[in-house]
Amino acid sequence: MGIFSFLALVIDAKKNLMRFFCRSTILLFALTLFGRLPAQNTDMVDSLLLISESATPQAKVLLFIEISEILKSSNAALALKYSNEALALAKNLEKEDLILEALKKTGALYLYSGKMDLAKDYYNLAADLCKKQKNYAGLAENIRSVGLVYSRKGDLTKAKEYFIQSYEFAKTSQDTFQIILSSVSLGNTCLKQGNYEQALAFFNSALFFVERNHSFMEERARIYNNLGVLFSEKGKYAKSLQYYERAAWLYDSLNNQADLGKTYNNIGTIYWYSDKADTARLYYEKSLRIRKALNDTVGEAYVLNNLGMLAGEKGDLILAKSNFEKALLLFEQQQYRNGCLLVTYNLGEAYFALNQFAKAEKHYHQSLTIAKNDGVLDYVLANLYGLTELYKQNKDYEKAAKTFESYSELKDSISTSSNTQQLIEMEARFDSEKNKTRFDLLEQGAAFEKKKVKRNNWLLAGILFTTLLSLFIFYLLTRKGKIKRRQQLQQLETKLLKHQMIPGFLFCSFNAIRDFLYKNKNKDTSLYLSNFARTIRAVIDKVVIEQIALDQEIETLENYFKLRQMGYEKLFHYTIDISETTETEFIQVPPFLFFPFFELFLDRFGSSDFLSISITINENEERLDYTTDISFSGSHFIDLKDLRLKLNTTLKETNRRIDLIKSCNQKNISLVADIQKGMIENNLHIQLLVHF
């Protein structure tokens, strides 16, 4: 749920206040980024300092870098001191490899501390050094780090540009690890933008590599964690929990306590969203114990923030405020600006709910200042809106109007059109990746053959000529097959349009709109038009697509059924039951295959005493069972002969469409309709089987 949806919740119901806090900030903490895990044993620092006293200058640089990594979570300022000392030593030694490591570490520490501009400067210096060395793997790493800076600042468009560059450099260097990191970063960016399908594609692309190489077990766990975040954002909490539990199991097996603590926090959030507050609190407390044991001050502060939000939702605003204050103190100790940003905003909301308006205003302004300086637009908007509501509550209407004007101007200035276009271009780039690789291999093979021809005699030249001639004939045959397939697809598109844009549906929809207007039901008219536009748009978008994801089919069906329910004043009822094992995002089906049957029965029996459509979808090892039961009853006479005739006509048309789909896609699809028995019992049973 986005930040604007939460603002509406604040207006409508203050009891949802704390869940607003969580949903608007969860992605800042839940997503796992890739990189080295911080060491947490502070006792090691004294030992390393003792070793450094007698170490060579080169070894001392590496020791200081290691010390800064150990201190990162517990004392960020001291960690920066040692990383800067390491950089100064490396520059004196004029060792480029050591300078590069020190630059990367210093940039990472500034990013961790929330000092975005300094982090970007150091990462750019590291990238320039890698460019000079023609170190494309290092260039991919540091370009991606610059993208992370922009992502933290909320400039997702700029972040995405850098992540794409990073991916290209990773390909050039053939560095699998950097390809994985760039793919995950792109997935995280799409997830933050709400583009879940693109995010899922990037995460699956990364999984392709990590699941085939056991040396990437930690990376696999982190991708599972991020998939948990994705499905959580989509509201699929059961599936989200499955991925979090997989990640937790891997982290526990690898004894990676740092990321295990993060995953426990995420599991707690899932139980919170599922209204299981006690279980959520238990997981938050597990995460908190791990953070304290590891001396992870920032992680401890994040969990305290979540416990505060959980307490606030349960109505204990005093406990919520106390947890927020503890979290803010820890964030301030570490000079961690991202944490201070979200906790000061949460404190502002908590004081607002407690009617302590002066303190609320103070914290809103503190959070607003950080958000403006760091360019985090979501929180600029949230704090402006909070201040507007506060001034309204205090009846200071002049300030309220001025603040709301600033809020509206900023909101209107945010455009998403360029983001959409870039995502489309990105999709085309990655969809064609396999084809590009194949073409590269063919070009390499052609170059090899050319060299071989120069060395061979006339006999080999004759063999090559024969081979080329065969390839040319094969090309002609393939081209002919493609032309035939294109013609079949054109026929399929025509039939899709015929079956999807059903005249009866349009006629009934226009009649319903007319009736609502005639009865002065303006609200119902607006709602109906909105659903109608959404349904028509879905049909138009997919009219030239041979197959669509099952979850898209279900979403369009639900919009269509809701429209018909509004027109028939609840005489029509429907259910859609999907088994837990069915992963609707990954399954492809022909679009809207049952629409003609639904329209036939809705047109004839929609105004009867009762009409029910029940859809059951189940996936097993060999096939997908897509079952539809249509039941109807009415006091008026039912002409079964005429109904069977129209049903048989619809069934024949649908089977012709299935035959065309099978000829084009080689998909084994069958449709079975129990007509005779169904008519006697006022029941129609249709079963669609899609074989893999």
C-alpha positions in Angstrom: 0.0 0.0 0.0 1.4 3.4 -0.9 1.7 6.5 1.2 -1.3 8.3 -0.2 -3.5 5.3 0.6 -2.3 5.6 4.2 -3.0 9.3 4.4 -6.6 8.4 3.5 -6.6 5.9 6.4 -5.4 8.7 8.8 -8.4 10.8 7.8 -11.0 8.0 8.0 -9.9 6.1 11.1 -7.1 6.9 13.6 -7.2 3.3 14.8 -5.3 2.4 11.7 -2.6 5.0 12.5 0.2 2.7 13.4 -0.2 0.4 10.5 0.3 3.4 8.3 3.6 3.9 10.0 4.7 0.4 9.1 3.5 0.2 5.5 5.0 3.5 4.6 8.5 2.6 5.9 8.7 -1.2 5.7 10.6 -1.3 2.4 13.4 0.8 3.9 14.2 -2.0 6.2 12.7 -5.3 5.0 14.5 -5.6 1.7 17.9 -7.3 2.0 20.7 -5.7 0.0 23.7 -7.7 -1.1 27.2 -7.2 0.4 29.5 -8.3 3.0 28.0 -9.2 6.4 29.3 -7.0 9.2 31.5 -8.6 11.8 30.1 -8.0 15.3 32.8 -9.1 17.8 34.0 -5.8 19.2 36.7 -7.6 21.3 38.4 -8.3 18.0 39.2 -4.6 17.5 41.8 -4.4 20.3 43.5 -7.5 18.8 43.6 -6.0 15.3 44.9 -2.7 16.6 47.7 -4.5 18.5 48.6 -6.4 15.3 48.6 -3.2 13.3 51.3 -1.7 15.4 53.9 -4.1 13.9 52.3 -4.6 10.5 53.6 -3.3 7.2 51.9 -0.2 5.8 50.0 -2.3 3.2 48.8 -4.7 5.9 47.8 -1.8 8.1 45.4 -0.4 5.4 43.6 -3.7 5.2 43.5 -4.0 9.0 42.0 -0.5 9.4 39.4 -1.4 6.7 38.5 -4.6 8.7 38.2 -2.6 12.0 35.9 -0.1 10.3 33.7 -3.0 9.2 33.5 -4.4 12.7 32.6 -1.1 14.2 30.0 -0.1 11.6 26.9 -1.2 13.6 28.1 -0.2 17.0 30.1 3.0 16.4 29.7 4.5 13.0 31.7 7.6 13.7 34.7 5.6 14.9 34.3 3.3 11.9 34.6 6.3 9.5 37.7 7.5 11.3 39.5 4.2 10.6 38.3 4.0 7.0 39.6 7.5 6.3 42.9 6.6 8.0 43.1 3.5 5.7 42.4 5.8 2.6 45.1 8.3 3.6 47.7 5.5 4.1 46.7 3.9 0.7 47.2 7.2 -1.0 50.6 7.7 0.5 51.6 4.3 -0.7 50.2 5.1 -4.2 48.7 1.6 -4.3 45.6 1.8 -6.5 44.1 -1.6 -5.3 44.3 -0.4 -1.7 42.9 3.0 -2.6 40.0 1.3 -4.3 39.2 -0.8 -1.3 39.4 2.2 1.1 37.2 4.3 -1.2 34.5 1.6 -1.3 34.5 1.1 2.4 34.3 4.8 3.2 31.5 5.2 0.7 29.6 2.3 2.3 30.0 3.8 5.8 28.7 7.2 4.6 25.7 5.4 3.0 25.1 3.4 6.2 25.2 6.7 8.2 22.7 8.3 5.8 25.2 10.9 4.4 24.1 10.3 0.8 26.1 13.0 -1.0 29.4 12.0 0.6 28.6 8.3 -0.1 28.0 9.2 -3.8 31.2 11.1 -4.1 33.4 8.3 -2.8 31.6 5.7 -4.9 32.1 7.9 -8.0 35.8 8.2 -7.2 36.0 4.4 -6.9 34.2 4.0 -10.2 36.6 6.4 -11.9 39.5 4.4 -10.7 38.0 1.1 -11.9 37.4 2.8 -15.3 41.0 3.8 -15.5 42.1 0.2 -14.7 39.5 -1.2 -17.1 38.2 -3.2 -14.2 34.7 -3.8 -15.4 33.6 -6.0 -12.5 34.7 -3.3 -10.0 33.0 -0.7 -12.2 29.8 -2.7 -12.1 30.0 -2.9 -8.3 30.6 0.8 -7.7 28.1 2.0 -10.3 25.5 -0.2 -8.5 26.5 1.5 -5.2 25.8 4.9 -6.7 22.4 3.6 -7.7 21.8 2.5 -4.1 22.5 6.1 -3.0 19.8 7.4 -5.3 17.4 4.7 -4.3 17.8 5.6 -0.6 17.2 9.3 -1.6 13.9 8.2 -3.3 15.1 9.0 -6.8 14.2 5.6 -8.3 14.4 6.8 -11.9 18.1 7.8 -11.4 18.8 4.7 -9.4 17.4 2.5 -12.1 19.7 4.1 -14.7 22.7 3.2 -12.6 21.5 -0.3 -12.0 21.1 -0.9 -15.7 24.7 0.4 -16.3 25.9 -1.9 -13.6 24.2 -4.8 -15.2 25.8 -4.0 -18.6 29.3 -3.8 -17.0 28.7 -7.0 -15.1 27.9 -8.7 -18.4 31.0 -7.3 -20.0 33.2 -8.7 -17.2 31.2 -12.0 -17.2 31.0 -11.6 -13.4 28.1 -13.8 -12.3 28.0 -12.4 -8.8 27.7 -8.8 -10.0 25.0 -9.9 -12.5 23.1 -11.3 -9.6 23.5 -8.1 -7.5 22.4 -5.8 -10.4 19.4 -8.0 -11.1 18.3 -7.9 -7.4 18.8 -4.2 -7.3 16.6 -3.7 -10.3 14.0 -6.0 -8.7 14.1 -4.0 -5.5 13.6 -0.7 -7.4 10.6 -2.1 -9.3 9.2 -3.4 -6.0 9.4 0.1 -4.5 7.7 1.5 -7.5 4.8 -1.0 -7.1 5.7 -2.8 -10.4 5.5 -6.3 -8.9 5.6 -8.3 -12.2 8.9 -6.6 -13.2 10.3 -7.1 -9.7 9.4 -10.8 -9.8 11.1 -11.2 -13.2 14.3 -9.7 -12.0 14.3 -11.8 -8.8 13.7 -14.9 -10.8 16.5 -14.0 -13.1 18.9 -13.8 -10.1 17.5 -17.1 -8.8 18.4 -18.7 -12.1 22.1 -18.2 -11.2 22.1 -18.8 -7.4 20.1 -22.0 -7.5 22.6 -23.6 -9.8 25.7 -22.7 -7.7 26.0 -23.8 -4.0 28.6 -21.1 -3.4 25.7 -18.6 -3.5 23.7 -19.9 -0.6 23.6 -16.6 1.2 22.5 -14.8 -1.9 19.7 -17.3 -2.4 18.5 -16.6 1.1 18.5 -12.9 0.5 16.5 -13.3 -2.7 14.0 -15.5 -0.8 13.7 -12.7 1.8 13.0 -10.1 -0.9 10.4 -12.3 -2.5 8.8 -12.4 0.9 8.7 -8.6 0.8 7.2 -8.7 -2.7 4.3 -11.0 -1.9 3.7 -9.2 1.4 3.3 -5.9 -0.6 0.8 -7.8 -2.9 -1.2 -8.9 0.2 -0.3 -12.6 -0.3 0.8 -13.1 3.3 0.8 -17.0 3.3 3.2 -17.1 0.3 5.3 -14.3 1.8 5.7 -16.2 5.0 6.8 -19.3 3.0 9.7 -17.3 1.4 10.7 -15.7 4.7 10.8 -19.1 6.4 13.0 -20.5 3.6 15.3 -17.5 4.1 15.4 -18.0 7.8 16.2 -21.7 7.5 19.1 -21.0 5.2 20.5 -18.2 7.4 20.2 -20.5 10.4 22.0 -23.3 8.5 24.8 -20.8 7.6 24.9 -19.4 11.1 24.3 -15.9 9.7 22.7 -14.4 12.8 22.7 -10.8 11.3 20.4 -11.6 8.4 18.4 -14.1 10.5 17.5 -11.2 12.9 16.3 -9.2 9.9 14.2 -12.1 8.6 12.6 -12.7 12.1 11.6 -9.0 12.0 10.0 -9.5 8.6 8.2 -12.6 9.7 6.9 -10.6 12.7 5.5 -8.0 10.3 3.7 -10.7 8.3 2.0 -12.0 11.4 1.1 -8.4 12.3 -0.5 -7.8 8.9 -2.4 -11.1 9.4 -3.9 -9.7 12.7 -1.8 -12.1 14.9 -0.3 -9.4 17.1 1.0 -11.7 19.8 2.9 -13.9 17.4 4.2 -10.8 15.7 5.5 -9.5 19.0 7.3 -12.8 19.7 9.2 -12.6 16.4 10.1 -8.9 16.9 11.5 -9.8 20.3 13.5 -12.7 18.8 14.9 -10.2 16.3 15.6 -7.7 19.1 17.6 -10.3 21.1 19.8 -11.1 18.2 20.4 -7.4 17.4 21.4 -6.7 21.0 23.7 -9.8 21.1 25.4 -8.6 17.9 25.6 -5.0 19.1 23.7 -4.0 16.0 22.5 -0.6 17.2 20.7 0.4 14.0 19.0 -3.0 13.7 17.9 -2.7 17.3 16.4 0.7 16.7 14.4 -0.6 13.7 12.9 -3.4 15.7 12.0 -1.0 18.5 10.3 1.2 15.9 8.3 -1.8 14.7 7.3 -2.7 18.3 6.2 0.9 18.8 3.9 0.6 15.7 2.5 -2.7 16.9 1.7 -1.2 20.3 0.1 1.8 18.7 -2.2 -0.3 16.6 -3.3 -2.2 19.8 -4.2 1.2 21.2 -1.3 1.5 23.7 0.0 4.9 22.5 2.1 5.5 25.6 4.1 2.3 25.0 4.3 3.2 21.3 5.8 6.6 22.1 8.3 5.1 24.5 9.6 2.6 21.9 9.8 5.4 19.3 11.8 7.5 21.7 14.2 4.6 22.4 14.6 4.0 18.7 15.3 7.7 18.0 18.0 7.8 20.7 19.8 4.9 19.1 19.5 6.3 15.6 20.8 9.6 16.7 23.8 7.9 18.5 24.7 6.4 15.1 23.9 9.6 13.2 21.6 7.4 11.0 19.5 9.8 9.1 17.1 7.4 7.5 16.1 6.0 10.9 15.8 9.5 12.4 13.6 10.4 9.4 11.0 7.7 9.9 11.0 7.7 13.7 10.5 11.4 14.1 7.6 11.2 11.7 6.1 8.3 13.7 6.6 10.4 16.9 4.8 13.2 15.3 1.8 10.9 14.4 1.9 9.5 18.0 1.8 12.9 19.6 -1.0 13.9 17.2 -3.1 10.9 18.3 -2.4 11.9 21.9 -3.6 15.4 21.2 -0.2 16.8 22.2 -0.1 19.1 19.2 2.9 21.2 20.1 5.2 18.1 20.3 3.6 16.7 17.2 4.4 19.9 15.2 8.0 19.8 16.5 8.6 16.2 15.3 6.8 16.8 12.0 9.2 19.7 11.3 12.2 17.7 12.3 11.3 14.8 10.0 10.4 17.3 7.2 13.8 19.0 7.4 15.6 15.6 7.0 13.3 14.5 4.2 13.9 17.8 2.3 17.7 17.7 2.8 17.9 14.0 1.7 15.3 14.4 -1.1 13.0 11.7 0.3 9.8 12.9 -1.4 7.4 10.4 0.2 8.2 11.7 3.7 8.1 15.4 2.5 4.5 14.7 1.4 3.6 12.8 4.6 4.9 15.4 6.9 3.3 18.3 5.0 0.0 16.4 5.1 0.4 15.7 8.9 1.1 19.4 9.5 -2.0 20.3 7.5 -4.2 18.1 9.6 -2.6 19.4 12.8 -3.2 23.1 11.8 -6.8 22.2 10.9 -7.2 20.6 14.4 -5.8 23.8 16.0 -8.2 25.9 13.8 -5.2 27.7 12.4 -6.7 27.7 8.9 -4.2 30.1 7.3 -1.3 27.9 8.1 -3.3 24.8 7.1 -4.1 26.3 3.7 -0.5 27.3 3.1 0.9 23.9 4.1 -1.7 22.1 2.0 -0.8 24.3 -1.0 2.8 23.2 -0.6 1.7 19.6 -0.3 -0.5 19.8 -3.5 2.2 21.5 -5.6 4.8 18.8 -4.7 2.3 16.0 -5.3 1.3 17.3 -8.7 5.0 17.8 -9.7 5.7 14.0 -9.3 5.2 12.4 -12.7 5.3 8.7 -13.4 5.1 8.7 -17.2 8.9 8.6 -17.7 9.2 5.7 -15.2 6.6 3.7 -17.1 8.4 4.2 -20.4 11.7 3.2 -18.9 10.3 0.1 -17.4 8.9 -0.9 -20.8 12.3 -0.3 -22.4 13.9 -2.3 -19.6 11.5 -5.2 -20.1 12.3 -5.3 -23.8 16.0 -5.3 -23.1 15.8 -8.2 -20.7 13.3 -10.2 -22.7 15.7 -10.2 -25.6 18.7 -11.2 -23.5 18.6 -14.9 -24.4 18.2 -14.0 -28.1 21.2 -11.7 -28.0 23.3 -14.4 -26.4 22.3 -16.9 -29.0 23.2 -14.4 -31.8 26.6 -13.8 -30.2 27.3 -17.5 -30.2 26.2 -17.8 -33.9 28.5 -14.9 -34.8 31.4 -16.5 -33.0 30.7 -19.8 -34.9 30.6 -18.0 -38.2 34.0 -16.3 -37.5 35.5 -19.7 -36.7 34.1 -21.3 -39.9 35.5 -18.4 -41.9 39.0 -19.1 -40.6 38.6 -22.8 -41.2 37.6 -22.2 -44.8 40.8 -20.3 -45.4 42.8 -23.3 -44.2 40.9 -26.0 -46.0 41.2 -27.3 -49.6 38.6 -27.2 -52.4 36.9 -30.3 -51.1 36.1 -28.6 -47.7 35.0 -25.5 -49.6 32.5 -27.7 -51.5 31.3 -29.2 -48.3 30.9 -25.6 -46.9 29.0 -24.6 -50.0 26.7 -27.6 -49.6 26.2 -26.7 -45.9 25.4 -23.1 -46.7 22.9 -24.2 -49.4 21.2 -26.5 -46.9 21.1 -23.6 -44.4 19.5 -21.4 -47.0 16.9 -24.0 -47.8 16.2 -24.4 -44.1 15.9 -20.6 -43.8 13.3 -20.5 -46.6 11.3 -23.3 -45.0 11.5 -21.7 -41.6 10.4 -18.3 -43.1 7.5 -20.0 -44.8 6.5 -21.6 -41.4 6.7 -18.2 -39.7 4.5 -16.6 -42.3 1.9 -19.4 -41.8 2.1 -19.0 -38.1 1.6 -15.3 -38.4 -1.5 -15.9 -40.4 -2.8 -18.3 -37.8 -2.1 -15.7 -35.1 -4.1 -13.1 -37.0 -7.0 -15.5 -37.1 -6.6 -16.1 -33.4 -6.6 -12.4 -32.7 -9.9 -12.0 -34.6 -11.5 -14.8 -32.7 -10.2 -13.4 -29.4 -11.8 -10.0 -30.2 -15.0 -11.7 -31.2 -15.2 -13.7 -27.9 -14.0 -11.0 -25.5 -15.9 -7.9 -26.8 -19.3 -9.6 -26.4 -22.1 -7.3 -27.7 -24.4 -8.6 -25.0 -22.1 -7.5 -22.3 -21.7 -4.0 -23.7 -25.5 -3.7 -24.2 -26.3 -4.8 -20.6 -23.6 -2.4 -19.3 -24.9 0.6 -21.1 -28.5 -0.3 -19.9 -27.2 -0.5 -16.3 -25.5 2.9 -16.6 -28.7 4.4 -18.0 -30.8 2.9 -15.2 -28.4 4.3 -12.5 -28.6 7.7 -14.1 -32.4 7.5 -14.4 -32.6 6.7 -10.7 -30.1 9.5 -9.7 -27.7 7.0 -8.2 -24.7 9.1 -8.9 -22.3 7.2 -6.6 -23.3 3.8 -8.1 -22.9 5.3 -11.6 -19.4 6.5 -10.8 -18.4 3.1 -9.3 -19.9 1.2 -12.2 -18.2 3.3 -14.8 -14.9 2.9 -13.0 -15.2 -0.9 -13.0 -16.5 -0.9 -16.6 -13.5 1.1 -17.8 -11.1 -1.2 -15.9 -12.7 -4.4 -17.4 -12.8 -3.0 -21.0 -9.2 -1.8 -20.7 -8.1 -5.3 -19.5 -9.8 -6.9 -22.5 -8.3 -4.4 -25.0 -4.8 -4.8 -23.6 -4.9 -8.6 -23.9 -6.8 -9.0 -27.1 -3.6 -9.7 -29.1 -2.0 -11.9 -26.4 -2.1 -15.6 -26.8 -1.7 -16.3 -23.1 -1.9 -14.3 -19.9 -0.9 -14.9 -16.3 -3.7 -16.7 -14.3 -3.8 -13.9 -11.7 -4.6 -11.4 -14.4 -7.4 -13.6 -15.7 -8.8 -13.9 -12.2 -8.6 -10.1 -11.6 -10.5 -9.4 -14.8 -13.1 -12.0 -14.0 -13.8 -10.4 -10.6 -14.2 -7.0 -12.1 -16.6 -8.4 -14.7 -18.7 -10.3 -12.1 -18.9 -7.2 -9.9 -20.3 -5.3 -12.8 -23.0 -7.9 -13.4 -23.8 -8.1 -9.7 -24.5 -4.3 -9.6 -26.8 -4.7 -12.6 -28.8 -7.6 -11.1 -29.1 -6.2 -7.6 -27.5 -9.2 -5.8 -29.5 -11.9 -7.6 -26.2 -13.1 -9.0 -23.5 -14.7 -6.8 -20.0 -15.9 -7.6 -17.1 -17.5 -5.8 -13.5 -18.1 -7.0 -11.6 -20.8 -5.0 -7.8 -21.1 -5.7 -5.8 -23.9 -4.1 -2.8 -22.9 -1.9 -0.4 -24.8 -4.1 -1.4 -22.9 -7.3 1.1 -20.1 -8.1 -1.1 -17.9 -10.2 1.7 -15.5 -11.2 3.7 -18.1 -13.1 0.8 -20.1 -14.8 -0.1 -19.0 -18.4 -3.7 -19.6 -19.7 -5.6 -18.6 -22.8 -7.4 -15.3 -21.9 -11.1 -15.3 -21.1 -12.0 -18.8 -22.4 -15.2 -19.0 -20.3 -16.5 -15.5 -20.9 -19.0 -16.7 -23.7 -20.5 -19.2 -21.2 -20.8 -16.7 -18.4 -22.4 -14.1 -20.7 -24.9 -16.7 -22.1 -26.2 -17.6 -18.6 -26.0 -14.1 -17.2 -28.0 -12.8 -20.1 -30.7 -15.4 -19.8 -30.9 -15.9 -16.0 -29.3 -12.8 -14.5 -32.7 -11.6 -13.5 -33.9 -15.0 -12.2 -34.5 -15.8 -8.5 -30.9 -16.9 -8.2 -27.8 -17.4 -10.4 -24.6 -18.8 -9.0 -21.2 -19.2 -10.7 -18.5 -21.2 -8.8 -14.9 -21.3 -10.1 -12.3 -23.8 -8.7 -8.7 -23.7 -9.8 -6.2 -26.4 -8.7 -2.7 -27.3 -9.9 -1.2 -30.7 -9.6 2.0 -32.2 -11.0 0.8 -32.8 -14.5 -1.9 -30.2 -15.2 -4.0 -27.3 -14.2 -7.7 -28.0 -13.5 -9.9 -24.9 -14.1 -13.4 -26.0 -13.1 -16.6 -23.8 -13.5 -20.0 -24.7 -12.1 -23.0 -22.6 -13.1 -26.2 -23.1 -11.1 -29.5 -21.3 -11.8 -33.1 -21.4 -10.5 -36.2 -19.4 -11.4 -39.9 -19.4 -11.2 -40.3 -18.8 -14.9 -40.3 -21.4 -17.7 -36.9 -22.5 -18.9 -36.8 -23.7 -22.6 -34.2 -26.4 -22.2 -34.2 -27.2 -25.9 -33.4 -23.7 -26.9 -30.8 -23.4 -24.1 -29.0 -26.6 -25.1 -28.9 -25.4 -28.7 -27.3 -22.1 -27.7 -25.0 -23.9 -25.3 -23.8 -26.3 -28.0 -23.2 -23.4 -30.3 -21.1 -21.6 -27.7 -19.2 -24.9 -27.0 -18.4 -25.4 -30.6 -17.1 -21.9 -31.0 -15.0 -22.2 -27.9 -13.6 -25.6 -29.1 -12.7 -24.1 -32.5 -10.8 -21.4 -30.6 -9.0 -24.1 -28.5 -8.0 -26.0 -31.7 -6.5 -22.8 -33.1 -4.6 -22.2 -29.9 -3.3 -25.8 -29.9 -2.1 -25.6 -33.5 -0.2 -22.3 -32.8 1.3 -23.1 -29.4 1.4 -26.9 -29.3 -0.5 -26.7 -26.0 -2.5 -29.7 -24.9 -5.8 -28.1 -23.8 -9.2 -29.8 -23.6 -12.6 -28.5 -22.6 -15.3 -30.8 -21.2 -18.9 -29.7 -20.6 -21.5 -31.9 -18.9 -24.5 -30.6 -20.8 -27.2 -33.4 -20.7 -27.0 -34.2 -17.0 -26.5 -30.5 -16.2 -29.7 -29.3 -17.8 -31.9 -31.8 -16.0 -30.5 -30.7 -12.6 -30.5 -27.0 -13.5 -26.7 -27.2 -13.3 -23.9 -26.7 -15.9 -20.5 -28.2 -15.2 -17.5 -27.0 -17.4 -14.0 -28.2 -16.9 -10.9 -26.7 -18.5 -7.7 -28.8 -18.3 -4.4 -27.1 -19.2 -1.5 -29.6 -19.5 2.1 -28.6 -18.9 
